[in-house]
Amino acid sequence: MIPRVRPIAAVATVLAGLAAAAPPARADQIVGDVSARLIEITSNYTGAEIVMFGARTGRGDIVIVVRGPSQPEVVRRKSQIAGIWINAASAAFNDVPGFYAVAATRPLLEIAPAHVWAALQIGTENLPLLPRGAAAEGQTAAAPFREALIRSKETDRLYHRDIKPIEVSAGTLFRASVTLPAHAPDGGYYVTFYLVNRGAVVETRNVFFFINKAGFGRTVYDFAHQQPLAYGALAVAIAALGGWLAAALFRRS
């Protein structure tokens, strides 16, 4: 079951107090937070819902970007040779966000022109995903690999091309949510809150949360990554033992 962590009623009071206590010298300000700073992966973990909430003072639209830990990725193109599909060309990417989602009060192009989002690298189409060793002028050749990488992430529900809605109440308080699948990578997730007015970013706020493996799952994960040869040998031994036990049981029956 996916845990749903929702702000309690007192959050509205706290946020209202934060808004009231904002420095009077600033016409525009945004404060934000997330419903959980630590998500532990246990044996029955099936994913989680993160709620982003906050308050704004002044005018402007709100945009929230959730970005997961970066990691290398390899995209391979398959080709059919003599009736057999084999891996042909490939492209290796560095610093690929493990999770990516955007929420906004309106469609992005209604909030600001496209060049603003390109400069801020907001939206899957603006992510700086260029294959390792490829020059900027090679983007055309790399485009199919880049698009395949994004499609794969979307299929795995790790990227969200659609913009999530942000609910605003009383003109000040806001909230939005994203769902993290069970296979979302563990590590640090960054959440950036933007206040955008008349096509320009007025202010930003950054918070973060972590997904960590806990208990026996953490022990196995650490062992597999710190001692890969020993982990592989142990896995083979366990499989062999399981096969031997199964054969022994069948012989008795």
C-alpha positions as CSV (number, residue, x, y, z in Angstrom):
1,M,0.0,0.0,0.0
2,I,1.3,3.4,-0.9
3,P,1.7,5.6,2.1
4,R,0.0,9.0,1.8
5,V,1.5,11.7,3.9
6,R,-0.8,14.7,4.0
7,P,-0.2,18.0,5.8
8,I,-2.4,18.1,8.9
9,A,-4.7,21.0,9.6
10,A,-2.1,22.8,11.7
11,V,0.0,23.3,8.6
12,A,-2.3,25.9,7.3
13,T,-2.0,27.8,10.5
14,V,1.8,27.6,10.5
15,L,2.0,28.7,6.8
16,A,-0.4,31.6,7.5
17,G,1.9,32.6,10.3
18,L,4.9,32.4,8.0
19,A,3.2,34.5,5.4
20,A,2.2,37.1,8.0
21,A,5.8,37.2,9.4
22,A,7.3,37.7,6.0
23,P,9.7,40.7,5.8
24,P,7.7,43.8,4.8
25,A,10.5,45.0,2.6
26,R,9.8,42.2,0.1
27,A,6.8,42.5,-2.1
28,D,6.9,38.9,-3.3
29,Q,7.9,35.8,-1.3
30,I,7.3,32.1,-1.4
31,V,7.8,29.5,1.3
32,G,7.5,25.7,0.8
33,D,8.1,22.3,2.3
34,V,7.3,18.6,1.7
35,S,5.2,16.2,3.7
36,A,8.2,13.9,4.5
37,R,11.9,14.5,4.6
38,L,12.8,10.8,4.9
39,I,11.1,7.8,3.2
40,E,12.4,4.4,4.3
41,I,12.3,1.5,1.9
42,T,11.2,-1.6,3.9
43,S,10.2,-5.1,2.8
44,N,6.6,-4.0,2.2
45,Y,7.4,-0.7,0.5
46,T,5.2,-0.1,-2.6
47,G,6.0,3.6,-3.3
48,A,5.0,6.8,-1.7
49,E,3.1,10.0,-2.3
50,I,4.9,13.3,-1.5
51,V,2.9,16.4,-0.9
52,M,4.5,19.8,-1.6
53,F,2.9,22.7,0.2
54,G,3.5,26.3,1.1
55,A,2.4,29.9,1.0
56,R,3.0,32.9,-1.2
57,T,2.8,36.6,-0.5
58,G,2.4,38.8,-3.5
59,R,1.4,38.1,-7.0
60,G,2.6,35.4,-9.3
61,D,2.3,31.8,-10.5
62,I,3.9,28.9,-8.7
63,V,6.0,26.2,-10.3
64,I,7.4,23.3,-8.4
65,V,10.2,21.0,-9.8
66,V,11.0,17.6,-8.2
67,R,14.3,16.1,-9.3
68,G,15.7,12.7,-8.2
69,P,19.3,11.7,-7.8
70,S,21.4,11.8,-10.9
71,Q,22.9,8.7,-12.3
72,P,24.5,7.4,-15.6
73,E,22.3,5.8,-18.2
74,V,23.1,3.9,-21.4
75,V,20.6,3.7,-24.3
76,R,21.0,1.0,-26.9
77,R,19.5,0.8,-30.4
78,K,18.5,-2.7,-31.6
79,S,19.1,-3.7,-35.2
80,Q,17.9,-6.8,-37.1
81,I,20.7,-8.7,-38.7
82,A,20.0,-12.0,-40.4
83,G,16.6,-12.2,-38.7
84,I,18.2,-11.7,-35.2
85,W,17.7,-8.5,-33.1
86,I,21.0,-7.4,-31.6
87,N,22.3,-4.3,-29.9
88,A,23.8,-1.9,-32.4
89,A,24.6,1.8,-31.7
90,S,24.4,3.0,-28.1
91,A,24.7,6.3,-26.3
92,A,25.9,6.9,-22.7
93,F,24.5,9.7,-20.6
94,N,25.8,11.3,-17.5
95,D,23.8,13.1,-14.7
96,V,20.4,11.7,-15.7
97,P,17.8,12.6,-13.1
98,G,16.4,9.4,-11.6
99,F,13.0,11.0,-11.2
100,Y,11.5,14.2,-12.7
101,A,8.2,16.0,-12.3
102,V,6.9,19.5,-12.6
103,A,3.8,21.1,-11.1
104,A,2.4,24.5,-11.8
105,T,-0.7,26.7,-11.3
106,R,-1.1,27.1,-15.1
107,P,0.4,25.6,-18.2
108,L,4.0,26.7,-18.4
109,L,3.7,28.6,-21.7
110,E,0.9,30.7,-20.1
111,I,3.2,31.6,-17.2
112,A,6.3,32.6,-19.2
113,P,7.8,32.3,-22.7
114,A,9.5,29.1,-23.8
115,H,13.0,30.6,-23.6
116,V,12.5,31.2,-19.8
117,W,11.9,27.5,-19.2
118,A,14.7,26.5,-21.5
119,A,17.1,28.8,-19.5
120,L,15.9,27.3,-16.3
121,Q,16.0,23.7,-17.7
122,I,12.4,23.1,-16.6
123,G,10.4,20.5,-18.4
124,T,11.5,17.2,-19.9
125,E,12.1,18.8,-23.2
126,N,14.6,21.2,-21.6
127,L,16.6,18.7,-19.6
128,P,20.3,19.0,-20.6
129,L,20.6,15.3,-21.7
130,L,23.5,15.0,-24.1
131,P,25.4,11.7,-24.7
132,R,28.8,11.4,-23.1
133,G,31.5,12.8,-25.4
134,A,29.0,14.4,-27.9
135,A,29.5,18.0,-28.8
136,A,26.6,20.5,-28.8
137,E,26.5,20.4,-32.6
138,G,25.8,16.7,-32.3
139,Q,22.4,17.1,-30.7
140,T,20.6,16.2,-33.9
141,A,22.2,12.8,-34.1
142,A,21.7,12.3,-30.4
143,A,18.0,13.3,-30.4
144,P,16.6,9.7,-31.0
145,F,18.7,8.4,-28.1
146,R,17.6,11.3,-25.9
147,E,13.9,10.8,-26.7
148,A,14.2,7.0,-26.2
149,L,15.7,7.7,-22.7
150,I,12.9,10.0,-21.8
151,R,10.2,7.6,-23.1
152,S,11.8,4.8,-21.1
153,K,11.6,6.9,-17.9
154,E,8.0,7.8,-18.6
155,T,7.1,4.1,-19.1
156,D,8.6,3.4,-15.7
157,R,6.7,6.3,-14.2
158,L,9.9,8.0,-13.3
159,Y,9.4,11.0,-15.6
160,H,6.1,13.0,-15.9
161,R,5.8,14.9,-19.2
162,D,2.4,16.3,-18.1
163,I,2.4,19.2,-15.7
164,K,0.8,18.4,-12.3
165,P,-1.8,20.8,-11.0
166,I,-1.2,23.0,-8.0
167,E,-4.2,23.8,-5.8
168,V,-4.3,27.3,-4.4
169,S,-6.6,28.3,-1.5
170,A,-7.4,31.7,-0.2
171,G,-5.0,33.1,-2.8
172,T,-2.1,32.3,-0.6
173,L,-1.8,28.6,0.5
174,F,-0.9,26.0,-2.1
175,R,-0.4,22.3,-2.4
176,A,0.5,19.7,-5.0
177,S,1.5,16.0,-4.9
178,V,3.6,13.5,-6.9
179,T,3.7,9.7,-6.6
180,L,7.0,7.9,-6.4
181,P,6.9,4.3,-7.7
182,A,8.5,1.6,-5.6
183,H,11.4,1.4,-8.0
184,A,12.3,5.1,-7.8
185,P,16.0,5.3,-7.0
186,D,17.1,5.9,-3.4
187,G,19.1,9.0,-2.5
188,G,18.5,12.7,-2.3
189,Y,15.5,14.4,-4.1
190,Y,15.5,18.2,-4.6
191,V,12.3,20.2,-4.7
192,T,12.5,23.8,-6.0
193,F,9.6,26.2,-5.6
194,Y,9.5,29.1,-8.1
195,L,7.3,32.3,-7.9
196,V,7.0,33.6,-11.4
197,N,5.3,37.0,-12.2
198,R,4.9,38.6,-15.6
199,G,7.3,36.0,-17.2
200,A,10.1,36.5,-14.7
201,V,11.2,34.5,-11.7
202,V,10.6,36.5,-8.6
203,E,12.0,34.1,-6.0
204,T,12.9,30.5,-5.5
205,R,13.0,28.2,-2.5
206,N,14.8,24.8,-2.2
207,V,14.0,21.8,0.0
208,F,15.0,18.2,-0.2
209,F,14.0,14.7,1.0
210,F,15.6,11.3,1.0
211,I,14.6,7.8,0.0
212,N,16.7,5.3,2.0
213,K,16.6,1.6,2.2
214,A,16.1,0.4,5.8
215,G,16.6,-2.9,7.8
216,F,17.6,-6.1,6.0
217,G,17.0,-4.4,2.6
218,R,19.7,-1.9,3.3
219,T,22.1,-4.6,4.5
220,V,21.7,-6.6,1.3
221,Y,21.9,-3.4,-0.9
222,D,25.2,-2.3,0.8
223,F,26.7,-5.8,0.6
224,A,25.8,-6.1,-3.1
225,H,27.4,-2.8,-4.0
226,Q,30.4,-2.9,-1.6
227,Q,31.3,-6.6,-2.2
228,P,29.9,-7.4,-5.7
229,L,32.0,-10.6,-6.2
230,A,31.2,-12.0,-2.8
231,Y,27.5,-11.1,-3.3
232,G,27.5,-12.9,-6.7
233,A,29.2,-16.0,-5.2
234,L,26.7,-16.1,-2.4
235,A,23.7,-15.7,-4.8
236,V,25.0,-18.6,-6.9
237,A,25.6,-20.7,-3.7
238,I,22.0,-20.0,-2.5
239,A,20.6,-20.9,-5.9
240,A,22.6,-24.1,-6.0
241,L,21.5,-25.0,-2.5
242,G,17.8,-24.3,-3.4
243,G,18.1,-26.6,-6.4
244,W,19.7,-29.4,-4.4
245,L,17.0,-29.2,-1.7
246,A,14.2,-29.2,-4.4
247,A,15.8,-32.3,-6.0
248,A,16.1,-34.1,-2.6
249,L,12.4,-33.4,-1.9
250,F,11.4,-34.8,-5.3
251,R,13.4,-37.9,-4.8
252,R,11.7,-38.6,-1.4
253,S,8.3,-38.2,-2.9
